[in-house]
Amino acid sequence: MPGNPQLGTNPFFSLDATSLDVSTATGPAATVMPFGTQFDISVTWQLAGILAVWFTSQPTDVYQVLYSFESLTNDPDDTNANTGPLPLTPSQLVYAAPDTTLTIGGGTLNVGVYQASAVVTFPTVPPFPASAFISNLLIEVF
């Protein structure tokens, strides 16, 4: 799912979230799990454009990731969890696990099916008007 401004659409600055991954103690891609299983979720996102390296070198620029789990079954409680704010690394244009990893405690999600998504934002002062989105992962808790 594209970022805003979408990767490659602006020669000065653009970004995109390219993958959303789940892993448990049993390994990666564990998207079907018994209730009570602790798991990690992470997003891979990237920056591009001639200002991207400059942007990452500003000591006040940080990013955060909002992970959301929307119930597609009977659970009325959607769950949101944040990472950050986290520092950007000078000249680093791709961010992924372990930097973007968040551990979701066992029992946080009730039995059901959830659509997971991630939104990467830049909560600097003032907030930087760019974000990256991804929502392509289903998780089943049984």
N, C-alpha and C positions, 0 to 999 in steps of 0.2 A: 504494500500500500504506500502511496507516495507521501513525501514530506511536503512542507510548505515553506519556502519554494521547493518544488519537486526537483530531485536529483537530475542534473543535466539541463534544466530549463533556464537557468540563470548563469551566465558566465562568471558572475562575481561571487555568488554564494548559493548553495543548494544543499539539501540533505534528504536522506531516506532511511527508513527502517526496513531491513531486508530479511530478517528472520526472527522468529520467536521460538525458543527452545525450552523444554522441560527435561529435568533429569531427577532420578531418585537414587537411593543407595544401590539399586539394582542396575543402574546405567542410564544412558540417554534415551530419549524418545519414549519415556514411560508415561503415556497419556491416559492409560487406564490403570487405576490403582484402588486398593481397598481403603475404606474410610480409616483415617488415622495416620495415613502415610505422609511423612514430611517430604517436601520436594523443593527443588530449586527451579526458578524460572529466570531466563535471561533474554535480552534482545540484542541483536546486532544492528548497529546503525552507522551511517557514514556521512561525512561532509565532503563537499567538492566546491570548486570555484577558486578564483584567484585570491579571494579574501579569506578562504578557509584556514590556511596556516596562520595568518595574522590573528584571526578570531581565537584560535586555540592558544595563542601565546599571551592573551590578556589575563592577568592574574585574578581579575574579578569575575571572569566568565566561568560559569559552572553549568552543569546540566542535572536534571533529575528525571527519573522514569516513574510513571504511574502505571502500575499493573492492575488491570481490572478483570474480574471473573464474573461474567453475567450468567445467571442461572437460566438454562433453557428447559428446565423441568419444573418440579414443584417447590423448590426452595425459594421463598420470597426474599431472601437476603442476598443481594449481590455483594461482592467483596472487593475492596480496593486496598492496595498497599503501595507505598512509595519507597524508592531508594533515593538517597541524596538529600541535599545537593552534593554533587560529586565534582571534583576538579577536572577540567580539561587538561590534557597533556600537550605541551607545545609540539607542534608539527604532526601530532597523531590525528589521522582523519577517519579511522575506523575504530569503533568501540564495540566490545562484545564481552562475553564471560571471560574472566571472573569479574571484570569491572562493573558490569550491569546486572550481576546476579543478585537475586533476592530469595531468601529461604522462606517458604510458606510452611508454617508449623502444622504438624499432624492434627487433624480435626478442625482446621480452619474452614475447609469446604465441607458442607454436608453431602450426603448421598445425592447424586444427580449428575447431570451433564452441564458443563460450563463452556462458554466461549471466552477464551482468554485474549486480552489485547494489551498493548503497551503504547504509551504516548511519551515521547521524549520532548522535554521543554527546557528552556533556559531562563531560570528565575533570577536573573541579574537585576540590578537596580539601575535604570528601569528594566523591566523584563524585555528580553530580546524577542522580537515578533517572528519566531520561526518554531516549527515543531515537526516531529516525524511520528507517523502512526503505523501500527501493524495490528491486524486482527484476523488471524488465519488458523487458529489452533483450538481444537476441542479437547476438553479434559473430561473423563468420566470417573466419578468416585462411586464405588459400589460397596 
